[in-house]
Amino acid sequence: MSVRLYVGNLPNAFDVKELEALFNGVGEGIRFKPVNDRDTGVCRGFGFANVDDPKLAEALIAQLNGQAFGGQALRIEISERRESRHPSQGRDDRRPSTPAANGSRKAADKVVHADTVEANAPDPRWAGELAKLKNLLANQTVGV
């Protein structure tokens, strides 16, 4: 049975081949896939490695967890599969409860956009928030 490992604290820019070479120094048959940002395509700082042998997975954790890679200490641990989580455990309990997490959302000032947009106009989806920020900045007093 394959063991899935979480590999975190990766540097912003790194070579996947370099990381795979580090893994292959521990043993063969380790497959790594970084998690990339949808918009930029850049690694989000973590990924997952699949290892066929549980003993090899333990050896990988023992040898590389905390080891420096690209100026940062790697964090390697066994990944918990989403299917094994209870629905109430899906949310991180360390975070404070928010109305959105409870299923009730605070009514927001929604701005309906027009089909024509001026060249220098802000994105209409954020116009309400932008107006609030402008008011906050205008009402601030500068302490000398």
Long-range contacts (C-beta under 8 A, 24 or more apart in sequence): 1-54, 2-50, 2-51, 2-52, 3-50, 3-51, 3-52, 3-53, 3-54, 3-57, 3-78, 4-48, 4-49, 4-50, 4-51, 4-78, 4-79, 4-81, 5-48, 5-49, 5-50, 5-51, 5-57, 5-60, 5-61, 5-76, 5-77, 5-78, 5-79, 6-46, 6-48, 6-75, 6-76, 6-77, 6-78, 6-79, 7-32, 7-46, 7-47, 7-48, 7-49, 7-74, 7-75, 7-76, 8-45, 8-46, 8-74, 8-75, 8-76, 9-45, 9-46, 9-72, 9-73, 9-74, 9-75, 10-34, 10-43, 10-45, 10-46, 10-47, 10-69, 10-70, 10-72, 10-74, 11-45, 11-69, 11-70, 11-71, 11-72, 12-42, 12-43, 12-45, 13-42, 13-70, 14-43, 14-69, 14-70, 19-69, 22-64, 22-67, 22-69, 23-49, 23-60, 23-64, 26-56, 26-59, 26-60, 26-63, 26-64, 27-51, 27-53, 27-56, 27-59, 27-60, 29-53, 29-56, 30-56, 30-60, 48-79, 49-76
